[in-house]
Amino acid sequence: MSAIRNTNVIILLSVLLLTITVLIISMNYFNTKEINTFTSQCYKNKGAVKLEIHNNLTGRYSMECK
């Protein structure tokens, strides 16, 4: 009984870790797409991009076009 319970806990933790990893990768992918779109539009309007990345893991950032 204990071996089955340990296996279930390992499976649950593995699925949780995989889910968190996929969510972080997805969030970073879409942040990168958003930054690329913003910067290209800014440059198209002859602006200068000011980009500040606050957290590399979560992808928190702020940007401004001057």
PDB file of N, H, CA, C and O in Angstrom:
ATOM      1  N   MET A   1       0.822  -1.196   0.000  1.00  0.00           N
ATOM      2  CA  MET A   1       0.000   0.000   0.000  1.00  0.00           C
ATOM      3  C   MET A   1       0.864   1.257   0.000  1.00  0.00           C
ATOM      4  O   MET A   1       0.539   2.235  -0.673  1.00  0.00           O
ATOM      5  N   SER A   2       1.931   1.235   0.731  1.00  0.00           N
ATOM      6  H   SER A   2       2.195   0.440   1.278  1.00  0.00           H
ATOM      7  CA  SER A   2       2.814   2.399   0.829  1.00  0.00           C
ATOM      8  C   SER A   2       3.522   2.678  -0.488  1.00  0.00           C
ATOM      9  O   SER A   2       3.733   3.837  -0.844  1.00  0.00           O
ATOM     10  N   ALA A   3       3.889   1.631  -1.215  1.00  0.00           N
ATOM     11  H   ALA A   3       3.717   0.689  -0.926  1.00  0.00           H
ATOM     12  CA  ALA A   3       4.564   1.806  -2.508  1.00  0.00           C
ATOM     13  C   ALA A   3       3.636   2.452  -3.518  1.00  0.00           C
ATOM     14  O   ALA A   3       4.068   3.288  -4.311  1.00  0.00           O
ATOM     15  N   ILE A   4       2.367   2.075  -3.498  1.00  0.00           N
ATOM     16  H   ILE A   4       2.016   1.396  -2.854  1.00  0.00           H
ATOM     17  CA  ILE A   4       1.388   2.673  -4.417  1.00  0.00           C
ATOM     18  C   ILE A   4       1.198   4.148  -4.088  1.00  0.00           C
ATOM     19  O   ILE A   4       1.112   4.983  -4.989  1.00  0.00           O
ATOM     20  N   ARG A   5       1.133   4.466  -2.809  1.00  0.00           N
ATOM     21  H   ARG A   5       1.203   3.788  -2.077  1.00  0.00           H
ATOM     22  CA  ARG A   5       0.957   5.856  -2.391  1.00  0.00           C
ATOM     23  C   ARG A   5       2.170   6.700  -2.794  1.00  0.00           C
ATOM     24  O   ARG A   5       2.007   7.823  -3.272  1.00  0.00           O
ATOM     25  N   ASN A   6       3.380   6.171  -2.604  1.00  0.00           N
ATOM     26  H   ASN A   6       3.511   5.259  -2.216  1.00  0.00           H
ATOM     27  CA  ASN A   6       4.590   6.888  -3.014  1.00  0.00           C
ATOM     28  C   ASN A   6       4.619   7.119  -4.516  1.00  0.00           C
ATOM     29  O   ASN A   6       5.015   8.187  -4.982  1.00  0.00           O
ATOM     30  N   THR A   7       4.196   6.114  -5.269  1.00  0.00           N
ATOM     31  H   THR A   7       3.874   5.246  -4.891  1.00  0.00           H
ATOM     32  CA  THR A   7       4.144   6.249  -6.732  1.00  0.00           C
ATOM     33  C   THR A   7       3.154   7.335  -7.126  1.00  0.00           C
ATOM     34  O   THR A   7       3.439   8.144  -8.009  1.00  0.00           O
ATOM     35  N   ASN A   8       2.011   7.360  -6.490  1.00  0.00           N
ATOM     36  H   ASN A   8       1.779   6.703  -5.772  1.00  0.00           H
ATOM     37  CA  ASN A   8       1.004   8.389  -6.795  1.00  0.00           C
ATOM     38  C   ASN A   8       1.519   9.790  -6.471  1.00  0.00           C
ATOM     39  O   ASN A   8       1.273  10.730  -7.227  1.00  0.00           O
ATOM     40  N   VAL A   9       2.220   9.933  -5.370  1.00  0.00           N
ATOM     41  H   VAL A   9       2.420   9.169  -4.756  1.00  0.00           H
ATOM     42  CA  VAL A   9       2.779  11.235  -4.993  1.00  0.00           C
ATOM     43  C   VAL A   9       3.834  11.662  -6.011  1.00  0.00           C
ATOM     44  O   VAL A   9       3.876  12.829  -6.400  1.00  0.00           O
ATOM     45  N   ILE A  10       4.672  10.747  -6.441  1.00  0.00           N
ATOM     46  H   ILE A  10       4.637   9.798  -6.125  1.00  0.00           H
ATOM     47  CA  ILE A  10       5.701  11.067  -7.437  1.00  0.00           C
ATOM     48  C   ILE A  10       5.061  11.470  -8.759  1.00  0.00           C
ATOM     49  O   ILE A  10       5.501  12.429  -9.392  1.00  0.00           O
ATOM     50  N   ILE A  11       4.036  10.753  -9.179  1.00  0.00           N
ATOM     51  H   ILE A  11       3.678   9.974  -8.664  1.00  0.00           H
ATOM     52  CA  ILE A  11       3.330  11.096 -10.418  1.00  0.00           C
ATOM     53  C   ILE A  11       2.687  12.472 -10.297  1.00  0.00           C
ATOM     54  O   ILE A  11       2.785  13.282 -11.218  1.00  0.00           O
ATOM     55  N   LEU A  12       2.041  12.741  -9.190  1.00  0.00           N
ATOM     56  H   LEU A  12       1.961  12.083  -8.442  1.00  0.00           H
ATOM     57  CA  LEU A  12       1.388  14.039  -8.981  1.00  0.00           C
ATOM     58  C   LEU A  12       2.403  15.175  -8.999  1.00  0.00           C
ATOM     59  O   LEU A  12       2.168  16.202  -9.636  1.00  0.00           O
ATOM     60  N   LEU A  13       3.510  15.009  -8.320  1.00  0.00           N
ATOM     61  H   LEU A  13       3.701  14.175  -7.802  1.00  0.00           H
ATOM     62  CA  LEU A  13       4.540  16.050  -8.310  1.00  0.00           C
ATOM     63  C   LEU A  13       5.157  16.244  -9.686  1.00  0.00           C
ATOM     64  O   LEU A  13       5.471  17.371 -10.068  1.00  0.00           O
ATOM     65  N   SER A  14       5.333  15.166 -10.431  1.00  0.00           N
ATOM     66  H   SER A  14       5.077  14.251 -10.120  1.00  0.00           H
ATOM     67  CA  SER A  14       5.877  15.273 -11.792  1.00  0.00           C
ATOM     68  C   SER A  14       4.936  16.045 -12.703  1.00  0.00           C
ATOM     69  O   SER A  14       5.371  16.903 -13.470  1.00  0.00           O
ATOM     70  N   VAL A  15       3.649  15.742 -12.617  1.00  0.00           N
ATOM     71  H   VAL A  15       3.295  15.045 -11.994  1.00  0.00           H
ATOM     72  CA  VAL A  15       2.654  16.458 -13.433  1.00  0.00           C
ATOM     73  C   VAL A  15       2.605  17.928 -13.041  1.00  0.00           C
ATOM     74  O   VAL A  15       2.513  18.798 -13.907  1.00  0.00           O
ATOM     75  N   LEU A  16       2.665  18.206 -11.759  1.00  0.00           N
ATOM     76  H   LEU A  16       2.740  17.499 -11.056  1.00  0.00           H
ATOM     77  CA  LEU A  16       2.655  19.592 -11.284  1.00  0.00           C
ATOM     78  C   LEU A  16       3.883  20.347 -11.787  1.00  0.00           C
ATOM     79  O   LEU A  16       3.763  21.480 -12.253  1.00  0.00           O
ATOM     80  N   LEU A  17       5.037  19.742 -11.700  1.00  0.00           N
ATOM     81  H   LEU A  17       5.134  18.822 -11.322  1.00  0.00           H
ATOM     82  CA  LEU A  17       6.265  20.367 -12.184  1.00  0.00           C
ATOM     83  C   LEU A  17       6.217  20.596 -13.691  1.00  0.00           C
ATOM     84  O   LEU A  17       6.633  21.650 -14.172  1.00  0.00           O
ATOM     85  N   LEU A  18       5.722  19.637 -14.424  1.00  0.00           N
ATOM     86  H   LEU A  18       5.384  18.780 -14.034  1.00  0.00           H
ATOM     87  CA  LEU A  18       5.600  19.783 -15.874  1.00  0.00           C
ATOM     88  C   LEU A  18       4.631  20.907 -16.228  1.00  0.00           C
ATOM     89  O   LEU A  18       4.896  21.693 -17.138  1.00  0.00           O
ATOM     90  N   THR A  19       3.519  20.984 -15.519  1.00  0.00           N
ATOM     91  H   THR A  19       3.304  20.346 -14.780  1.00  0.00           H
ATOM     92  CA  THR A  19       2.530  22.038 -15.771  1.00  0.00           C
ATOM     93  C   THR A  19       3.114  23.424 -15.497  1.00  0.00           C
ATOM     94  O   THR A  19       2.930  24.346 -16.291  1.00  0.00           O
ATOM     95  N   ILE A  20       3.805  23.566 -14.392  1.00  0.00           N
ATOM     96  H   ILE A  20       3.954  22.817 -13.747  1.00  0.00           H
ATOM     97  CA  ILE A  20       4.426  24.852 -14.060  1.00  0.00           C
ATOM     98  C   ILE A  20       5.466  25.232 -15.109  1.00  0.00           C
ATOM     99  O   ILE A  20       5.545  26.392 -15.514  1.00  0.00           O
ATOM    100  N   THR A  21       6.255  24.270 -15.547  1.00  0.00           N
ATOM    101  H   THR A  21       6.191  23.328 -15.219  1.00  0.00           H
ATOM    102  CA  THR A  21       7.274  24.532 -16.562  1.00  0.00           C
ATOM    103  C   THR A  21       6.639  24.987 -17.872  1.00  0.00           C
ATOM    104  O   THR A  21       7.098  25.954 -18.478  1.00  0.00           O
ATOM    105  N   VAL A  22       5.600  24.307 -18.308  1.00  0.00           N
ATOM    106  H   VAL A  22       5.226  23.521 -17.816  1.00  0.00           H
ATOM    107  CA  VAL A  22       4.910  24.679 -19.549  1.00  0.00           C
ATOM    108  C   VAL A  22       4.306  26.076 -19.435  1.00  0.00           C
ATOM    109  O   VAL A  22       4.370  26.854 -20.387  1.00  0.00           O
ATOM    110  N   LEU A  23       3.725  26.400 -18.291  1.00  0.00           N
ATOM    111  H   LEU A  23       3.673  25.767 -17.518  1.00  0.00           H
ATOM    112  CA  LEU A  23       3.130  27.728 -18.110  1.00  0.00           C
ATOM    113  C   LEU A  23       4.191  28.827 -18.143  1.00  0.00           C
ATOM    114  O   LEU A  23       3.964  29.880 -18.738  1.00  0.00           O
ATOM    115  N   ILE A  24       5.330  28.602 -17.521  1.00  0.00           N
ATOM    116  H   ILE A  24       5.515  27.746 -17.038  1.00  0.00           H
ATOM    117  CA  ILE A  24       6.402  29.605 -17.526  1.00  0.00           C
ATOM    118  C   ILE A  24       6.954  29.788 -18.936  1.00  0.00           C
ATOM    119  O   ILE A  24       7.179  30.917 -19.371  1.00  0.00           O
ATOM    120  N   ILE A  25       7.172  28.693 -19.648  1.00  0.00           N
ATOM    121  H   ILE A  25       6.990  27.776 -19.295  1.00  0.00           H
ATOM    122  CA  ILE A  25       7.682  28.786 -21.032  1.00  0.00           C
ATOM    123  C   ILE A  25       6.677  29.505 -21.915  1.00  0.00           C
ATOM    124  O   ILE A  25       7.065  30.336 -22.735  1.00  0.00           O
ATOM    125  N   SER A  26       5.395  29.203 -21.766  1.00  0.00           N
ATOM    126  H   SER A  26       5.080  28.527 -21.100  1.00  0.00           H
ATOM    127  CA  SER A  26       4.352  29.865 -22.563  1.00  0.00           C
ATOM    128  C   SER A  26       4.299  31.359 -22.267  1.00  0.00           C
ATOM    129  O   SER A  26       4.202  32.177 -23.183  1.00  0.00           O
ATOM    130  N   MET A  27       4.362  31.708 -20.997  1.00  0.00           N
ATOM    131  H   MET A  27       4.441  31.045 -20.254  1.00  0.00           H
ATOM    132  CA  MET A  27       4.316  33.112 -20.611  1.00  0.00           C
ATOM    133  C   MET A  27       5.515  33.868 -21.197  1.00  0.00           C
ATOM    134  O   MET A  27       5.358  34.975 -21.711  1.00  0.00           O
ATOM    135  N   ASN A  28       6.694  33.280 -21.123  1.00  0.00           N
ATOM    136  H   ASN A  28       6.822  32.380 -20.706  1.00  0.00           H
ATOM    137  CA  ASN A  28       7.875  33.923 -21.683  1.00  0.00           C
ATOM    138  C   ASN A  28       7.780  34.049 -23.199  1.00  0.00           C
ATOM    139  O   ASN A  28       8.200  35.059 -23.762  1.00  0.00           O
ATOM    140  N   TYR A  29       7.237  33.043 -23.859  1.00  0.00           N
ATOM    141  H   TYR A  29       6.896  32.221 -23.402  1.00  0.00           H
ATOM    142  CA  TYR A  29       7.062  33.093 -25.314  1.00  0.00           C
ATOM    143  C   TYR A  29       6.151  34.256 -25.704  1.00  0.00           C
ATOM    144  O   TYR A  29       6.487  35.037 -26.594  1.00  0.00           O
ATOM    145  N   PHE A  30       5.008  34.371 -25.045  1.00  0.00           N
ATOM    146  H   PHE A  30       4.736  33.736 -24.321  1.00  0.00           H
ATOM    147  CA  PHE A  30       4.073  35.437 -25.396  1.00  0.00           C
ATOM    148  C   PHE A  30       4.595  36.816 -24.989  1.00  0.00           C
ATOM    149  O   PHE A  30       4.311  37.800 -25.672  1.00  0.00           O
ATOM    150  N   ASN A  31       5.342  36.907 -23.908  1.00  0.00           N
ATOM    151  H   ASN A  31       5.573  36.108 -23.353  1.00  0.00           H
ATOM    152  CA  ASN A  31       5.970  38.181 -23.559  1.00  0.00           C
ATOM    153  C   ASN A  31       6.967  38.596 -24.629  1.00  0.00           C
ATOM    154  O   ASN A  31       7.023  39.768 -25.002  1.00  0.00           O
ATOM    155  N   THR A  32       7.750  37.652 -25.123  1.00  0.00           N
ATOM    156  H   THR A  32       7.704  36.701 -24.819  1.00  0.00           H
ATOM    157  CA  THR A  32       8.721  37.944 -26.178  1.00  0.00           C
ATOM    158  C   THR A  32       8.013  38.406 -27.442  1.00  0.00           C
ATOM    159  O   THR A  32       8.451  39.358 -28.088  1.00  0.00           O
ATOM    160  N   LYS A  33       6.919  37.737 -27.800  1.00  0.00           N
ATOM    161  H   LYS A  33       6.563  36.964 -27.275  1.00  0.00           H
ATOM    162  CA  LYS A  33       6.144  38.155 -28.978  1.00  0.00           C
ATOM    163  C   LYS A  33       5.607  39.572 -28.790  1.00  0.00           C
ATOM    164  O   LYS A  33       5.648  40.379 -29.719  1.00  0.00           O
ATOM    165  N   GLU A  34       5.105  39.878 -27.598  1.00  0.00           N
ATOM    166  H   GLU A  34       5.071  39.222 -26.844  1.00  0.00           H
ATOM    167  CA  GLU A  34       4.560  41.202 -27.326  1.00  0.00           C
ATOM    168  C   GLU A  34       5.658  42.262 -27.397  1.00  0.00           C
ATOM    169  O   GLU A  34       5.444  43.333 -27.964  1.00  0.00           O
ATOM    170  N   ILE A  35       6.814  41.979 -26.835  1.00  0.00           N
ATOM    171  H   ILE A  35       6.987  41.108 -26.375  1.00  0.00           H
ATOM    172  CA  ILE A  35       7.936  42.919 -26.876  1.00  0.00           C
ATOM    173  C   ILE A  35       8.376  43.154 -28.314  1.00  0.00           C
ATOM    174  O   ILE A  35       8.628  44.293 -28.705  1.00  0.00           O
ATOM    175  N   ASN A  36       8.472  42.095 -29.102  1.00  0.00           N
ATOM    176  H   ASN A  36       8.268  41.169 -28.784  1.00  0.00           H
ATOM    177  CA  ASN A  36       8.883  42.243 -30.508  1.00  0.00           C
ATOM    178  C   ASN A  36       7.877  43.076 -31.294  1.00  0.00           C
ATOM    179  O   ASN A  36       8.267  43.917 -32.104  1.00  0.00           O
ATOM    180  N   THR A  37       6.591  42.849 -31.061  1.00  0.00           N
ATOM    181  H   THR A  37       6.274  42.166 -30.402  1.00  0.00           H
ATOM    182  CA  THR A  37       5.554  43.629 -31.750  1.00  0.00           C
ATOM    183  C   THR A  37       5.634  45.097 -31.344  1.00  0.00           C
ATOM    184  O   THR A  37       5.587  45.986 -32.194  1.00  0.00           O
ATOM    185  N   PHE A  38       5.753  45.343 -30.056  1.00  0.00           N
ATOM    186  H   PHE A  38       5.791  44.621 -29.366  1.00  0.00           H
ATOM    187  CA  PHE A  38       5.834  46.715 -29.564  1.00  0.00           C
ATOM    188  C   PHE A  38       7.059  47.434 -30.127  1.00  0.00           C
ATOM    189  O   PHE A  38       6.948  48.562 -30.608  1.00  0.00           O
ATOM    190  N   THR A  39       8.218  46.792 -30.071  1.00  0.00           N
ATOM    191  H   THR A  39       8.308  45.876 -29.680  1.00  0.00           H
ATOM    192  CA  THR A  39       9.440  47.458 -30.542  1.00  0.00           C
ATOM    193  C   THR A  39       9.387  47.726 -32.040  1.00  0.00           C
ATOM    194  O   THR A  39       9.827  48.783 -32.492  1.00  0.00           O
ATOM    195  N   SER A  40       8.855  46.786 -32.814  1.00  0.00           N
ATOM    196  H   SER A  40       8.497  45.927 -32.447  1.00  0.00           H
ATOM    197  CA  SER A  40       8.786  47.023 -34.258  1.00  0.00           C
ATOM    198  C   SER A  40       7.837  48.175 -34.577  1.00  0.00           C
ATOM    199  O   SER A  40       8.117  48.972 -35.472  1.00  0.00           O
ATOM    200  N   GLN A  41       6.719  48.274 -33.859  1.00  0.00           N
ATOM    201  H   GLN A  41       6.491  47.626 -33.131  1.00  0.00           H
ATOM    202  CA  GLN A  41       5.798  49.397 -34.078  1.00  0.00           C
ATOM    203  C   GLN A  41       6.431  50.709 -33.639  1.00  0.00           C
ATOM    204  O   GLN A  41       6.234  51.741 -34.282  1.00  0.00           O
ATOM    205  N   CYS A  42       7.184  50.677 -32.558  1.00  0.00           N
ATOM    206  H   CYS A  42       7.344  49.839 -32.036  1.00  0.00           H
ATOM    207  CA  CYS A  42       7.855  51.877 -32.072  1.00  0.00           C
ATOM    208  C   CYS A  42       8.881  52.360 -33.096  1.00  0.00           C
ATOM    209  O   CYS A  42       8.936  53.546 -33.421  1.00  0.00           O
ATOM    210  N   TYR A  43       9.691  51.431 -33.599  1.00  0.00           N
ATOM    211  H   TYR A  43       9.646  50.467 -33.335  1.00  0.00           H
ATOM    212  CA  TYR A  43      10.706  51.796 -34.603  1.00  0.00           C
ATOM    213  C   TYR A  43      10.058  52.262 -35.901  1.00  0.00           C
ATOM    214  O   TYR A  43      10.588  53.140 -36.581  1.00  0.00           O
ATOM    215  N   LYS A  44       8.915  51.676 -36.244  1.00  0.00           N
ATOM    216  H   LYS A  44       8.484  50.963 -35.692  1.00  0.00           H
ATOM    217  CA  LYS A  44       8.201  52.074 -37.455  1.00  0.00           C
ATOM    218  C   LYS A  44       7.742  53.531 -37.343  1.00  0.00           C
ATOM    219  O   LYS A  44       7.676  54.247 -38.342  1.00  0.00           O
ATOM    220  N   ASN A  45       7.423  53.964 -36.105  1.00  0.00           N
ATOM    221  H   ASN A  45       7.477  53.383 -35.293  1.00  0.00           H
ATOM    222  CA  ASN A  45       6.997  55.347 -35.863  1.00  0.00           C
ATOM    223  C   ASN A  45       8.178  56.246 -35.494  1.00  0.00           C
ATOM    224  O   ASN A  45       7.999  57.343 -34.966  1.00  0.00           O
ATOM    225  N   LYS A  46       9.385  55.759 -35.782  1.00  0.00           N
ATOM    226  H   LYS A  46       9.530  54.868 -36.211  1.00  0.00           H
ATOM    227  CA  LYS A  46      10.637  56.492 -35.547  1.00  0.00           C
ATOM    228  C   LYS A  46      10.835  56.847 -34.073  1.00  0.00           C
ATOM    229  O   LYS A  46      11.344  57.918 -33.744  1.00  0.00           O
ATOM    230  N   GLY A  47      10.432  55.948 -33.210  1.00  0.00           N
ATOM    231  H   GLY A  47      10.018  55.077 -33.477  1.00  0.00           H
ATOM    232  CA  GLY A  47      10.595  56.146 -31.773  1.00  0.00           C
ATOM    233  C   GLY A  47      11.809  55.403 -31.244  1.00  0.00           C
ATOM    234  O   GLY A  47      12.461  54.646 -31.963  1.00  0.00           O
ATOM    235  N   ALA A  48      12.096  55.634 -29.980  1.00  0.00           N
ATOM    236  H   ALA A  48      11.566  56.249 -29.395  1.00  0.00           H
ATOM    237  CA  ALA A  48      13.177  54.932 -29.280  1.00  0.00           C
ATOM    238  C   ALA A  48      12.558  54.093 -28.170  1.00  0.00           C
ATOM    239  O   ALA A  48      11.754  54.585 -27.379  1.00  0.00           O
ATOM    240  N   VAL A  49      12.937  52.844 -28.122  1.00  0.00           N
ATOM    241  H   VAL A  49      13.591  52.445 -28.764  1.00  0.00           H
ATOM    242  CA  VAL A  49      12.358  51.912 -27.155  1.00  0.00           C
ATOM    243  C   VAL A  49      13.146  51.956 -25.856  1.00  0.00           C
ATOM    244  O   VAL A  49      14.376  51.904 -25.853  1.00  0.00           O
ATOM    245  N   LYS A  50      12.408  52.053 -24.745  1.00  0.00           N
ATOM    246  H   LYS A  50      11.409  52.095 -24.747  1.00  0.00           H
ATOM    247  CA  LYS A  50      13.007  51.911 -23.426  1.00  0.00           C
ATOM    248  C   LYS A  50      12.372  50.680 -22.803  1.00  0.00           C
ATOM    249  O   LYS A  50      11.192  50.685 -22.453  1.00  0.00           O
ATOM    250  N   LEU A  51      13.173  49.617 -22.668  1.00  0.00           N
ATOM    251  H   LEU A  51      14.132  49.613 -22.953  1.00  0.00           H
ATOM    252  CA  LEU A  51      12.681  48.347 -22.160  1.00  0.00           C
ATOM    253  C   LEU A  51      13.427  47.999 -20.883  1.00  0.00           C
ATOM    254  O   LEU A  51      14.657  48.024 -20.846  1.00  0.00           O
ATOM    255  N   GLU A  52      12.679  47.676 -19.841  1.00  0.00           N
ATOM    256  H   GLU A  52      11.679  47.656 -19.871  1.00  0.00           H
ATOM    257  CA  GLU A  52      13.281  47.275 -18.577  1.00  0.00           C
ATOM    258  C   GLU A  52      12.671  45.940 -18.156  1.00  0.00           C
ATOM    259  O   GLU A  52      11.461  45.841 -17.952  1.00  0.00           O
ATOM    260  N   ILE A  53      13.511  44.922 -18.028  1.00  0.00           N
ATOM    261  H   ILE A  53      14.493  45.003 -18.194  1.00  0.00           H
ATOM    262  CA  ILE A  53      13.055  43.606 -17.604  1.00  0.00           C
ATOM    263  C   ILE A  53      13.257  43.515 -16.094  1.00  0.00           C
ATOM    264  O   ILE A  53      14.375  43.645 -15.595  1.00  0.00           O
ATOM    265  N   HIS A  54      12.160  43.292 -15.379  1.00  0.00           N
ATOM    266  H   HIS A  54      11.252  43.187 -15.784  1.00  0.00           H
ATOM    267  CA  HIS A  54      12.195  43.271 -13.921  1.00  0.00           C
ATOM    268  C   HIS A  54      12.514  41.885 -13.365  1.00  0.00           C
ATOM    269  O   HIS A  54      13.161  41.760 -12.326  1.00  0.00           O
ATOM    270  N   ASN A  55      12.057  40.849 -14.061  1.00  0.00           N
ATOM    271  H   ASN A  55      11.531  40.950 -14.906  1.00  0.00           H
ATOM    272  CA  ASN A  55      12.266  39.484 -13.579  1.00  0.00           C
ATOM    273  C   ASN A  55      12.359  38.553 -14.782  1.00  0.00           C
ATOM    274  O   ASN A  55      11.394  38.410 -15.533  1.00  0.00           O
ATOM    275  N   ASN A  56      13.514  37.919 -14.969  1.00  0.00           N
ATOM    276  H   ASN A  56      14.298  38.035 -14.359  1.00  0.00           H
ATOM    277  CA  ASN A  56      13.703  37.040 -16.120  1.00  0.00           C
ATOM    278  C   ASN A  56      12.871  35.766 -16.033  1.00  0.00           C
ATOM    279  O   ASN A  56      12.420  35.252 -17.056  1.00  0.00           O
ATOM    280  N   LEU A  57      12.667  35.258 -14.843  1.00  0.00           N
ATOM    281  H   LEU A  57      13.033  35.675 -14.011  1.00  0.00           H
ATOM    282  CA  LEU A  57      11.924  34.005 -14.696  1.00  0.00           C
ATOM    283  C   LEU A  57      10.452  34.189 -15.025  1.00  0.00           C
ATOM    284  O   LEU A  57       9.885  33.408 -15.789  1.00  0.00           O
ATOM    285  N   THR A  58       9.837  35.202 -14.464  1.00  0.00           N
ATOM    286  H   THR A  58      10.298  35.836 -13.844  1.00  0.00           H
ATOM    287  CA  THR A  58       8.408  35.422 -14.704  1.00  0.00           C
ATOM    288  C   THR A  58       8.139  36.264 -15.949  1.00  0.00           C
ATOM    289  O   THR A  58       7.012  36.298 -16.442  1.00  0.00           O
ATOM    290  N   GLY A  59       9.158  36.936 -16.456  1.00  0.00           N
ATOM    291  H   GLY A  59      10.074  36.909 -16.056  1.00  0.00           H
ATOM    292  CA  GLY A  59       8.990  37.747 -17.641  1.00  0.00           C
ATOM    293  C   GLY A  59       8.387  39.113 -17.376  1.00  0.00           C
ATOM    294  O   GLY A  59       7.931  39.770 -18.312  1.00  0.00           O
ATOM    295  N   ARG A  60       8.372  39.557 -16.139  1.00  0.00           N
ATOM    296  H   ARG A  60       8.743  39.023 -15.379  1.00  0.00           H
ATOM    297  CA  ARG A  60       7.853  40.885 -15.832  1.00  0.00           C
ATOM    298  C   ARG A  60       8.740  41.947 -16.482  1.00  0.00           C
ATOM    299  O   ARG A  60       9.966  41.891 -16.379  1.00  0.00           O
ATOM    300  N   TYR A  61       8.120  42.900 -17.141  1.00  0.00           N
ATOM    301  H   TYR A  61       7.125  42.945 -17.225  1.00  0.00           H
ATOM    302  CA  TYR A  61       8.874  43.943 -17.816  1.00  0.00           C
ATOM    303  C   TYR A  61       8.006  45.195 -17.911  1.00  0.00           C
ATOM    304  O   TYR A  61       6.793  45.161 -17.707  1.00  0.00           O
ATOM    305  N   SER A  62       8.676  46.292 -18.227  1.00  0.00           N
ATOM    306  H   SER A  62       9.662  46.319 -18.393  1.00  0.00           H
ATOM    307  CA  SER A  62       7.976  47.527 -18.573  1.00  0.00           C
ATOM    308  C   SER A  62       8.670  48.106 -19.786  1.00  0.00           C
ATOM    309  O   SER A  62       9.881  47.962 -19.954  1.00  0.00           O
ATOM    310  N   MET A  63       7.891  48.763 -20.631  1.00  0.00           N
ATOM    311  H   MET A  63       6.908  48.880 -20.495  1.00  0.00           H
ATOM    312  CA  MET A  63       8.478  49.346 -21.842  1.00  0.00           C
ATOM    313  C   MET A  63       7.792  50.645 -22.181  1.00  0.00           C
ATOM    314  O   MET A  63       6.658  50.912 -21.784  1.00  0.00           O
ATOM    315  N   GLU A  64       8.515  51.431 -22.921  1.00  0.00           N
ATOM    316  H   GLU A  64       9.436  51.214 -23.244  1.00  0.00           H
ATOM    317  CA  GLU A  64       8.051  52.765 -23.277  1.00  0.00           C
ATOM    318  C   GLU A  64       8.631  53.115 -24.642  1.00  0.00           C
ATOM    319  O   GLU A  64       9.760  52.739 -24.958  1.00  0.00           O
ATOM    320  N   CYS A  65       7.866  53.828 -25.442  1.00  0.00           N
ATOM    321  H   CYS A  65       6.949  54.134 -25.186  1.00  0.00           H
ATOM    322  CA  CYS A  65       8.323  54.302 -26.744  1.00  0.00           C
ATOM    323  C   CYS A  65       8.366  55.819 -26.679  1.00  0.00           C
ATOM    324  O   CYS A  65       7.353  56.479 -26.446  1.00  0.00           O
ATOM    325  N   LYS A  66       9.567  56.358 -26.893  1.00  0.00           N
ATOM    326  H   LYS A  66      10.390  55.821 -27.082  1.00  0.00           H
ATOM    327  CA  LYS A  66       9.705  57.822 -26.851  1.00  0.00           C
ATOM    328  C   LYS A  66       9.970  58.364 -28.227  1.00  0.00           C
ATOM    329  O   LYS A  66      10.116  59.574 -28.397  1.00  0.00           O
TER     330      LYS A  66
END
